[in-house]
Amino acid sequence: MYYILNSNQTYNKSPEISYAPGVTMQFKRGYFIFDTEHTTESHFETNGTLQVSGERHRIHEKIPNKIKAEALFLKLKIAELRNNSYSYFMPTSFKLFTDRFEQIHIDHPEYLI
């Protein structure tokens, strides 16, 4: 089963664009995919959350199909990255998300309806 989870945890990353030397920016982890079949991490589901190795994450969606899960995840993630300025400060990384979404759109349009 593929879970699309939402996390409030944050991480720091240096911007890809020339902003200021030595500056890092804080971004929310946000949406991510967790595959329960291909993991060694302990996990269990309770009350709309999935606890993974002791950390709780809100479940957005449970999907059995990998491509459908990835398509939905990318749609959510791209909107999230546009809203938090990640798309501006990390244009190369953001392009990887949009390129993969476009590829799924071409190969599997049935999952993006």
N, CA, C and O atoms as a MOPAC input file, in Angstrom:
PM7 MOZYME 1SCF
protein

 N      0.84700 1    -1.17000 1     0.00000 1
 C      0.00000 1     0.00000 1     0.00000 1
 C      0.89400 1     1.23500 1     0.00000 1
 O      1.91700 1     1.28300 1     0.68300 1
 N      0.49300 1     2.21100 1    -0.76500 1
 C      1.21100 1     3.48600 1    -0.83500 1
 C      0.40800 1     4.53200 1    -0.07000 1
 O     -0.78300 1     4.72100 1    -0.31600 1
 N      1.06200 1     5.19000 1     0.83800 1
 C      0.43500 1     6.24400 1     1.62800 1
 C      0.99600 1     7.58500 1     1.18400 1
 O      2.20800 1     7.73100 1     1.02200 1
 N      0.13300 1     8.55400 1     0.99000 1
 C      0.57800 1     9.93200 1     0.80100 1
 C      0.39000 1    10.58200 1     2.15600 1
 O     -0.72900 1    10.74000 1     2.64400 1
 N      1.50700 1    10.95200 1     2.75100 1
 C      1.51500 1    11.49100 1     4.10000 1
 C      1.85400 1    12.96500 1     4.07400 1
 O      2.44500 1    13.46200 1     3.11600 1
 N      1.47500 1    13.65900 1     5.13100 1
 C      1.79700 1    15.06900 1     5.27500 1
 C      2.53500 1    15.24900 1     6.59100 1
 O      2.08200 1    14.78600 1     7.63800 1
 N      3.66200 1    15.91700 1     6.53100 1
 C      4.49500 1    16.12400 1     7.70200 1
 C      4.69500 1    17.61100 1     7.95900 1
 O      4.85500 1    18.39000 1     7.02000 1
 N      4.68600 1    18.00000 1     9.21200 1
 C      4.96300 1    19.38500 1     9.58800 1
 C      6.43800 1    19.61200 1     9.89600 1
 O      6.83700 1    20.72900 1    10.22800 1
 N      7.24400 1    18.57400 1     9.79000 1
 C      8.67100 1    18.72300 1    10.05300 1
 C      9.28900 1    19.65000 1     9.01000 1
 O      8.78400 1    19.77900 1     7.89500 1
 N     10.38300 1    20.28800 1     9.39200 1
 C     11.06500 1    21.20100 1     8.48400 1
 C     12.49600 1    20.73000 1     8.25100 1
 O     13.03300 1    19.91100 1     8.99700 1
 N     13.09100 1    21.27000 1     7.20000 1
 C     14.49200 1    21.00600 1     6.89700 1
 C     15.10200 1    22.27700 1     6.31900 1
 O     14.38400 1    23.13700 1     5.80900 1
 N     16.40000 1    22.39300 1     6.39600 1
 C     17.10300 1    23.55300 1     5.86000 1
 C     17.84900 1    23.15800 1     4.60100 1
 O     18.40600 1    22.06400 1     4.50400 1
 N     17.85200 1    24.07000 1     3.63600 1
 C     18.52300 1    23.80700 1     2.36800 1
 C     19.02900 1    25.12200 1     1.79500 1
 O     18.36000 1    26.15000 1     1.90200 1
 N     20.20500 1    25.08900 1     1.18800 1
 C     20.73500 1    26.28500 1     0.52800 1
 C     20.00400 1    26.49500 1    -0.78500 1
 O     19.75600 1    25.53300 1    -1.51100 1
 N     19.65000 1    27.74400 1    -1.10700 1
 C     18.93200 1    27.99300 1    -2.36400 1
 C     19.81700 1    27.70500 1    -3.57700 1
 O     21.03300 1    27.89300 1    -3.53500 1
 N     19.18700 1    27.24800 1    -4.65000 1
 C     19.92000 1    26.96100 1    -5.88900 1
 C     20.25500 1    28.24700 1    -6.63300 1
 O     21.26400 1    28.31700 1    -7.33400 1
 N     19.41500 1    29.26100 1    -6.48300 1
 C     19.70700 1    30.53200 1    -7.14500 1
 C     20.68800 1    31.30700 1    -6.28000 1
 O     20.77800 1    31.07300 1    -5.07500 1
 N     21.40800 1    32.20800 1    -6.87800 1
 C     22.38400 1    33.00300 1    -6.14800 1
 C     21.63100 1    34.00900 1    -5.28500 1
 O     21.14900 1    35.03000 1    -5.77700 1
 N     21.53900 1    33.71300 1    -4.01800 1
 C     20.74500 1    34.53700 1    -3.10800 1
 C     21.66600 1    35.29000 1    -2.15400 1
 O     21.68500 1    36.52000 1    -2.14000 1
 N     22.40600 1    34.56300 1    -1.37700 1
 C     23.39900 1    35.13800 1    -0.46600 1
 C     24.30400 1    33.99200 1    -0.03200 1
 O     23.81700 1    32.90700 1     0.28400 1
 N     25.60700 1    34.21900 1    -0.01300 1
 C     26.52700 1    33.13900 1     0.34800 1
 C     26.27300 1    32.62100 1     1.77000 1
 O     26.12100 1    33.40300 1     2.70800 1
 N     26.23000 1    31.31300 1     1.90900 1
 C     26.09100 1    30.68500 1     3.20900 1
 C     24.68400 1    30.68900 1     3.79400 1
 O     24.48600 1    30.22600 1     4.91700 1
 N     23.71100 1    31.19900 1     3.06200 1
 C     22.34200 1    31.27200 1     3.56500 1
 C     21.64000 1    29.94300 1     3.33300 1
 O     21.78500 1    29.32800 1     2.27600 1
 N     20.88300 1    29.50900 1     4.32100 1
 C     20.01100 1    28.35400 1     4.13200 1
 C     18.58800 1    28.80800 1     4.38500 1
 O     18.34000 1    29.76400 1     5.12000 1
 N     17.66400 1    28.10600 1     3.76200 1
 C     16.24600 1    28.43400 1     3.90800 1
 C     15.55400 1    27.24200 1     4.54800 1
 O     15.95100 1    26.09500 1     4.34800 1
 N     14.52500 1    27.52700 1     5.31000 1
 C     13.77900 1    26.46600 1     5.96400 1
 C     12.49900 1    26.18600 1     5.17500 1
 O     11.73600 1    27.09500 1     4.84800 1
 N     12.29000 1    24.91100 1     4.88200 1
 C     11.09500 1    24.47100 1     4.16700 1
 C     10.40800 1    23.38000 1     4.97700 1
 O     11.06000 1    22.60400 1     5.67500 1
 N      9.08600 1    23.33100 1     4.87400 1
 C      8.30900 1    22.27000 1     5.49400 1
 C      8.43200 1    21.02800 1     4.61800 1
 O      8.40100 1    21.12800 1     3.39200 1
 N      8.57200 1    19.86000 1     5.23800 1
 C      8.67300 1    18.62600 1     4.45700 1
 C      7.40700 1    18.39700 1     3.64100 1
 O      7.48100 1    18.00100 1     2.47800 1
 N      6.27000 1    18.63900 1     4.23100 1
 C      5.00900 1    18.54900 1     3.49700 1
 C      4.65200 1    17.13900 1     3.07300 1
 O      4.81300 1    16.18900 1     3.83900 1
 N      4.16500 1    17.00700 1     1.84700 1
 C      3.70300 1    15.72200 1     1.33700 1
 C      4.86800 1    14.82500 1     0.94700 1
 O      5.87900 1    15.28600 1     0.41900 1
 N      4.70500 1    13.53100 1     1.21800 1
 C      5.66400 1    12.53400 1     0.75500 1
 C      4.96900 1    11.18300 1     0.66300 1
 O      3.91400 1    10.97500 1     1.26100 1
 N      5.57400 1    10.26400 1    -0.09500 1
 C      5.00300 1     8.92800 1    -0.28800 1
 C      5.73000 1     7.95300 1     0.62500 1
 O      6.95400 1     7.99100 1     0.75800 1
 N      4.95500 1     7.08500 1     1.24500 1
 C      5.53000 1     6.00500 1     2.05600 1
 C      4.97400 1     4.69200 1     1.54000 1
 O      3.75800 1     4.50200 1     1.49700 1
 N      5.85000 1     3.79200 1     1.15100 1
 C      5.48100 1     2.47800 1     0.61300 1
 C      5.63400 1     1.45000 1     1.72600 1
 O      6.75000 1     1.15700 1     2.15400 1
 N      4.51800 1     0.90300 1     2.19400 1
 C      4.56400 1    -0.03500 1     3.31800 1
 C      5.10300 1    -1.41300 1     2.93500 1
 O      5.51900 1    -2.17900 1     3.80500 1
 N      5.09700 1    -1.73100 1     1.64900 1
 C      5.54400 1    -3.05600 1     1.21800 1
 C      7.05300 1    -3.15700 1     1.04200 1
 O      7.61800 1    -4.24600 1     1.14700 1
 N      7.70500 1    -2.04300 1     0.77700 1
 C      9.14600 1    -2.06200 1     0.52200 1
 C      9.89600 1    -1.21700 1     1.54400 1
 O     10.65800 1    -0.32000 1     1.18500 1
 N      9.67500 1    -1.51200 1     2.80800 1
 C     10.36800 1    -0.76900 1     3.85200 1
 C     10.74000 1    -1.69700 1     4.99700 1
 O     10.08700 1    -2.71300 1     5.23400 1
 N     11.77800 1    -1.33500 1     5.68600 1
 C     12.17000 1    -2.07600 1     6.88600 1
 C     11.83200 1    -1.27000 1     8.14000 1
 O     12.04600 1    -1.73800 1     9.25800 1
 N     11.30200 1    -0.05500 1     7.95300 1
 C     10.93800 1     0.79200 1     9.07800 1
 C      9.64700 1     0.28700 1     9.72300 1
 O      8.71600 1    -0.12600 1     9.03200 1
 N      9.60700 1     0.32600 1    11.03600 1
 C      8.38000 1    -0.07300 1    11.71700 1
 C      7.32600 1     1.01000 1    11.52000 1
 O      7.62900 1     2.20200 1    11.58400 1
 N      6.09400 1     0.59200 1    11.28100 1
 C      5.01500 1     1.53500 1    11.02100 1
 C      3.67900 1     0.92100 1    11.40000 1
 O      3.49200 1    -0.29200 1    11.30000 1
 N      2.74700 1     1.76800 1    11.83800 1
 C      1.38400 1     1.32400 1    12.06400 1
 C      0.42600 1     2.50200 1    11.95900 1
 O      0.78200 1     3.64900 1    12.22900 1
 N     -0.81100 1     2.17900 1    11.55400 1
 C     -1.82800 1     3.19000 1    11.28900 1
 C     -2.80500 1     3.28100 1    12.45400 1
 O     -3.29200 1     2.26400 1    12.94800 1
 N     -3.08800 1     4.51200 1    12.89000 1
 C     -4.10500 1     4.74400 1    13.91500 1
 C     -4.75000 1     6.09900 1    13.70400 1
 O     -4.05200 1     7.09000 1    13.48700 1
 N     -6.06200 1     6.15500 1    13.76300 1
 C     -6.83700 1     7.40700 1    13.75600 1
 C     -6.38600 1     8.43300 1    12.71900 1
 O     -6.17400 1     9.59600 1    13.06300 1
 N     -6.23700 1     8.03500 1    11.48000 1
 C     -5.88700 1     8.97800 1    10.41600 1
 C     -4.42900 1     9.38100 1    10.38400 1
 O     -4.05900 1    10.31600 1     9.67400 1
 N     -3.59200 1     8.68700 1    11.14500 1
 C     -2.15700 1     8.95900 1    11.10800 1
 C     -1.40000 1     7.65000 1    10.88700 1
 O     -1.90100 1     6.56500 1    11.18300 1
 N     -0.21800 1     7.77700 1    10.37400 1
 C      0.67600 1     6.63400 1    10.21900 1
 C      1.92300 1     6.94700 1    11.02200 1
 O      2.59400 1     7.95300 1    10.78900 1
 N      2.22000 1     6.08500 1    11.95600 1
 C      3.42000 1     6.28000 1    12.75800 1
 C      4.54100 1     5.47900 1    12.11600 1
 O      4.44200 1     4.26200 1    11.95400 1
 N      5.61600 1     6.18400 1    11.75300 1
 C      6.75900 1     5.56600 1    11.08800 1
 C      7.98200 1     5.80000 1    11.96500 1
 O      8.39500 1     6.94000 1    12.17900 1
 N      8.55300 1     4.72100 1    12.46700 1
 C      9.73500 1     4.79100 1    13.33700 1
 C      9.56700 1     5.83300 1    14.44300 1
 O     10.48000 1     6.61000 1    14.72200 1
 N      8.39600 1     5.84000 1    15.06400 1
 C      8.15200 1     6.72800 1    16.19700 1
 C      7.64700 1     8.11500 1    15.85500 1
 O      7.31200 1     8.87200 1    16.76700 1
 N      7.57500 1     8.48500 1    14.58700 1
 C      7.08600 1     9.80700 1    14.18400 1
 C      5.72100 1     9.67300 1    13.53000 1
 O      5.51900 1     8.82900 1    12.65800 1
 N      4.77900 1    10.52000 1    13.96200 1
 C      3.42600 1    10.49000 1    13.40500 1
 C      3.30400 1    11.44400 1    12.22300 1
 O      3.80400 1    12.56800 1    12.24700 1
 N      2.61800 1    10.95400 1    11.18100 1
 C      2.35900 1    11.75500 1     9.98800 1
 C      0.88800 1    11.60700 1     9.63000 1
 O      0.32400 1    10.51600 1     9.71500 1
 N      0.26900 1    12.71700 1     9.22800 1
 C     -1.14500 1    12.69800 1     8.84600 1
 C     -1.29600 1    11.99400 1     7.49900 1
 O     -0.55400 1    12.27900 1     6.55900 1
 N     -2.25400 1    11.07900 1     7.40900 1
 C     -2.52200 1    10.36100 1     6.15500 1
 C     -3.41500 1    11.23000 1     5.28400 1
 O     -4.51000 1    11.62100 1     5.68900 1
 N     -2.93900 1    11.52300 1     4.09800 1
 C     -3.75800 1    12.25700 1     3.13100 1
 C     -4.57000 1    11.28500 1     2.27500 1
 O     -5.74100 1    11.52100 1     1.98000 1
 N     -3.91900 1    10.18800 1     1.88400 1
 C     -4.57100 1     9.22200 1     0.99200 1
 C     -3.83600 1     7.88300 1     1.08600 1
 O     -2.62400 1     7.83800 1     1.29300 1
 N     -4.60900 1     6.77500 1     0.92700 1
 C     -4.04800 1     5.42800 1     0.81200 1
 C     -4.39400 1     4.93300 1    -0.58600 1
 O     -5.56000 1     4.92900 1    -0.98000 1
 N     -3.37100 1     4.51400 1    -1.33400 1
 C     -3.59300 1     4.10300 1    -2.72000 1
 C     -2.80900 1     2.81600 1    -2.98600 1
 O     -1.61800 1     2.75400 1    -2.67800 1
 N     -3.44700 1     1.79400 1    -3.54700 1
 C     -2.73500 1     0.54500 1    -3.81400 1
 C     -1.88200 1     0.57300 1    -5.08600 1
 O     -0.98000 1    -0.25100 1    -5.23200 1
 N     -2.14900 1     1.50300 1    -6.00400 1
 C     -1.44500 1     1.56000 1    -7.28100 1
 C     -0.29700 1     2.57600 1    -7.23400 1
 O     -0.51200 1     3.73700 1    -6.88600 1
 N      0.90900 1     2.14700 1    -7.58100 1
 C      2.10000 1     2.99400 1    -7.48500 1
 C      2.01700 1     4.23500 1    -8.37800 1
 O      2.29000 1     5.34300 1    -7.91400 1
 N      1.64800 1     4.06900 1    -9.64200 1
 C      1.59000 1     5.20100 1   -10.57100 1
 C      0.51800 1     6.20000 1   -10.15200 1
 O      0.74400 1     7.40900 1   -10.20000 1
 N     -0.64000 1     5.70600 1    -9.74400 1
 C     -1.70900 1     6.59600 1    -9.29400 1
 C     -1.27100 1     7.36700 1    -8.04500 1
 O     -1.55100 1     8.55900 1    -7.92000 1
 N     -0.59100 1     6.69100 1    -7.13000 1
 C     -0.08900 1     7.35600 1    -5.92000 1
 C      0.92600 1     8.42800 1    -6.28200 1
 O      0.89000 1     9.53100 1    -5.73500 1
 N      1.82800 1     8.11200 1    -7.19900 1
 C      2.84400 1     9.08400 1    -7.60500 1
 C      2.21600 1    10.28200 1    -8.31100 1
 O      2.63800 1    11.41800 1    -8.09600 1
 N      1.21200 1    10.03500 1    -9.15100 1
 C      0.54300 1    11.12900 1    -9.86200 1
 C     -0.14700 1    12.07600 1    -8.88200 1
 O     -0.00900 1    13.29500 1    -8.99300 1
 N     -0.88700 1    11.52100 1    -7.92500 1
 C     -1.56200 1    12.35500 1    -6.93900 1
 C     -0.55200 1    13.10100 1    -6.06600 1
 O     -0.71500 1    14.28700 1    -5.78200 1
 N      0.49400 1    12.38200 1    -5.64500 1
 C      1.54000 1    13.00800 1    -4.83800 1
 C      2.16700 1    14.19300 1    -5.56700 1
 O      2.31500 1    15.27000 1    -4.98900 1
 N      2.53400 1    14.00000 1    -6.82300 1
 C      3.17900 1    15.07100 1    -7.58300 1
 C      2.25400 1    16.26700 1    -7.76100 1
 O      2.70100 1    17.41200 1    -7.68600 1
 N      0.98700 1    16.01700 1    -7.99200 1
 C      0.02100 1    17.10700 1    -8.13000 1
 C     -0.03400 1    17.93100 1    -6.84300 1
 O     -0.00400 1    19.16100 1    -6.88400 1
 N     -0.11300 1    17.25000 1    -5.70900 1
 C     -0.13700 1    17.93400 1    -4.41300 1
 C      1.18000 1    18.64700 1    -4.12000 1
 O      1.19300 1    19.78600 1    -3.65400 1
 N      2.28400 1    17.96300 1    -4.39900 1
 C      3.61100 1    18.49600 1    -4.07200 1
 C      3.92500 1    19.73400 1    -4.90700 1
 O      4.47300 1    20.70400 1    -4.38400 1
 N      3.58900 1    19.71600 1    -6.18700 1
 C      3.85400 1    20.87100 1    -7.04900 1
 C      3.09400 1    22.08900 1    -6.55100 1
 O      3.65500 1    23.18300 1    -6.48800 1
 N      1.82400 1    21.91700 1    -6.19400 1
 C      1.05200 1    23.03500 1    -5.64100 1
 C      1.67300 1    23.53400 1    -4.34400 1
 O      1.75900 1    24.74000 1    -4.11500 1
 N      2.09800 1    22.61900 1    -3.50800 1
 C      2.73700 1    22.98800 1    -2.23900 1
 C      4.03800 1    23.75600 1    -2.47100 1
 O      4.29200 1    24.76100 1    -1.80800 1
 N      4.85400 1    23.29000 1    -3.40200 1
 C      6.13900 1    23.93700 1    -3.67300 1
 C      5.97100 1    25.31400 1    -4.29500 1
 O      6.80200 1    26.19800 1    -4.08300 1
 N      4.91100 1    25.50100 1    -5.05600 1
 C      4.62400 1    26.83300 1    -5.59800 1
 C      4.20900 1    27.78700 1    -4.48200 1
 O      4.58700 1    28.95800 1    -4.48900 1
 N      3.43800 1    27.28900 1    -3.53400 1
 C      2.92200 1    28.13400 1    -2.45300 1
 C      3.99200 1    28.54700 1    -1.44200 1
 O      3.87600 1    29.61000 1    -0.83200 1
 N      5.02100 1    27.73500 1    -1.25300 1
 C      6.02800 1    28.07900 1    -0.23800 1
 C      7.32600 1    28.64300 1    -0.83500 1
 O      8.35500 1    28.65800 1    -0.16000 1
 N      7.28800 1    29.09600 1    -2.06300 1
 C      8.41700 1    29.74500 1    -2.76300 1
 C      9.56200 1    28.79500 1    -3.10700 1
 O     10.60000 1    29.24200 1    -3.59400 1
 N      9.39700 1    27.51200 1    -2.86900 1
 C     10.42400 1    26.54200 1    -3.24100 1
 C     10.67400 1    26.60700 1    -4.74500 1
 O     11.81700 1    26.50700 1    -5.19100 1
 N      9.61500 1    26.77300 1    -5.52000 1
 C      9.74100 1    26.80500 1    -6.98200 1
 C     10.63300 1    27.96300 1    -7.44200 1
 O     11.30500 1    27.85600 1    -8.46800 1
 N     10.64200 1    29.05700 1    -6.69400 1
 C     11.47400 1    30.20500 1    -7.05800 1
 C     12.92700 1    30.00000 1    -6.62700 1
 O     13.84300 1    30.23600 1    -7.41500 1
 N     13.14100 1    29.57000 1    -5.40600 1
 C     14.49300 1    29.45300 1    -4.88300 1
 C     15.20300 1    28.16100 1    -5.30200 1
 O     16.43000 1    28.09100 1    -5.24600 1
 N     14.45600 1    27.14700 1    -5.71800 1
 C     15.01400 1    25.85700 1    -6.12800 1
 C     14.48500 1    25.46000 1    -7.50800 1
 O     13.79900 1    24.44600 1    -7.63700 1
 N     14.79700 1    26.25200 1    -8.54300 1
 C     14.18700 1    25.99000 1    -9.85700 1
 C     14.57100 1    24.64100 1   -10.45800 1
 O     13.73700 1    24.01200 1   -11.10900 1
 N     15.79000 1    24.18200 1   -10.26500 1
 C     16.22500 1    22.90200 1   -10.83700 1
 C     15.50600 1    21.74400 1   -10.16700 1
 O     15.00500 1    20.85100 1   -10.85100 1
 N     15.44900 1    21.74400 1    -8.85800 1
 C     14.74700 1    20.68200 1    -8.13100 1
 C     13.25900 1    20.69900 1    -8.44300 1
 O     12.65100 1    19.64100 1    -8.60700 1
 N     12.66700 1    21.87700 1    -8.52700 1
 C     11.24600 1    22.00800 1    -8.84200 1
 C     10.96100 1    21.45300 1   -10.23700 1
 O      9.92600 1    20.82300 1   -10.45400 1
 N     11.86600 1    21.68200 1   -11.17200 1
 C     11.69600 1    21.18500 1   -12.54000 1
 C     11.66000 1    19.65600 1   -12.57400 1
 O     10.95200 1    19.08000 1   -13.40000 1
 N     12.40100 1    18.99500 1   -11.70100 1
 C     12.36700 1    17.53100 1   -11.63600 1
 C     10.95300 1    17.04100 1   -11.29900 1
 O     10.47600 1    16.06700 1   -11.88200 1
 N     10.29000 1    17.71500 1   -10.36000 1
 C      8.91800 1    17.35200 1   -10.00700 1
 C      7.97200 1    17.57400 1   -11.19200 1
 O      7.16500 1    16.70300 1   -11.51800 1
 N      8.07600 1    18.74200 1   -11.83200 1
 C      7.15600 1    19.05100 1   -12.93700 1
 C      7.42000 1    18.16100 1   -14.15100 1
 O      6.47900 1    17.75700 1   -14.83400 1
 N      8.68200 1    17.85300 1   -14.42600 1
 C      8.99600 1    16.96500 1   -15.55300 1
 C      8.43100 1    15.56800 1   -15.33700 1
 O      7.88800 1    14.96700 1   -16.26500 1
 N      8.55400 1    15.04600 1   -14.11700 1
 C      8.02600 1    13.71300 1   -13.82000 1
 C      6.50100 1    13.71100 1   -13.91800 1
 O      5.91000 1    12.74700 1   -14.40500 1
 N      5.86500 1    14.78900 1   -13.45400 1
 C      4.41000 1    14.90200 1   -13.55000 1
 C      3.97100 1    14.91600 1   -15.01200 1
 O      2.99700 1    14.25600 1   -15.37400 1
 N      4.67900 1    15.65900 1   -15.84600 1
 C      4.35500 1    15.70200 1   -17.28000 1
 C      4.53200 1    14.33200 1   -17.92600 1
 O      3.74400 1    13.94400 1   -18.78900 1
 N      5.56900 1    13.59800 1   -17.50900 1
 C      5.80000 1    12.26400 1   -18.06300 1
 C      4.66200 1    11.31600 1   -17.69000 1
 O      4.20600 1    10.53500 1   -18.52600 1
 N      4.20700 1    11.38000 1   -16.45600 1
 C      3.06200 1    10.55600 1   -16.03800 1
 C      1.81800 1    10.97800 1   -16.81700 1
 O      1.01800 1    10.13300 1   -17.21900 1
 N      1.65700 1    12.26900 1   -17.02800 1
 C      0.50600 1    12.77900 1   -17.78900 1
 C      0.49300 1    12.19900 1   -19.20000 1
 O     -0.56900 1    11.86300 1   -19.72300 1
 N      1.65000 1    12.08300 1   -19.81000 1
 C      1.76300 1    11.54100 1   -21.16400 1
 C      1.54700 1    10.02800 1   -21.16800 1
 O      0.80200 1     9.50100 1   -21.99400 1
 N      2.21400 1     9.32600 1   -20.22400 1
 C      2.17100 1     7.85900 1   -20.19800 1
 C      0.88700 1     7.29100 1   -19.59400 1
 O      0.41500 1     6.23900 1   -20.02500 1
 N      0.32400 1     7.97000 1   -18.61100 1
 C     -0.84000 1     7.44200 1   -17.88900 1
 C     -1.88000 1     8.54200 1   -17.62800 1
 O     -2.13100 1     8.87900 1   -16.47100 1
 N     -2.47900 1     9.09800 1   -18.66600 1
 C     -3.43200 1    10.19100 1   -18.45700 1
 C     -4.66200 1     9.77300 1   -17.64900 1
 O     -5.34000 1    10.62300 1   -17.07200 1
 N     -4.95000 1     8.48900 1   -17.60500 1
 C     -6.12400 1     8.01400 1   -16.87100 1
 C     -6.01800 1     8.28300 1   -15.36900 1
 O     -7.03800 1     8.35000 1   -14.68400 1
 N     -4.80300 1     8.43600 1   -14.85300 1
 C     -4.62600 1     8.67800 1   -13.41500 1
 C     -4.72800 1    10.14900 1   -13.04800 1
 O     -4.72800 1    10.48500 1   -11.86300 1
 N     -4.81400 1    11.02500 1   -14.02200 1
 C     -4.83500 1    12.45400 1   -13.74100 1
 C     -6.19200 1    13.08500 1   -13.99900 1
 O     -6.31500 1    14.30800 1   -14.07200 1
 N     -7.19100 1    12.25900 1   -14.13500 1
 C     -8.54600 1    12.78500 1   -14.35800 1
 C     -9.11100 1    13.26600 1   -13.04800 1
 O    -10.24300 1    13.74900 1   -13.00500 1

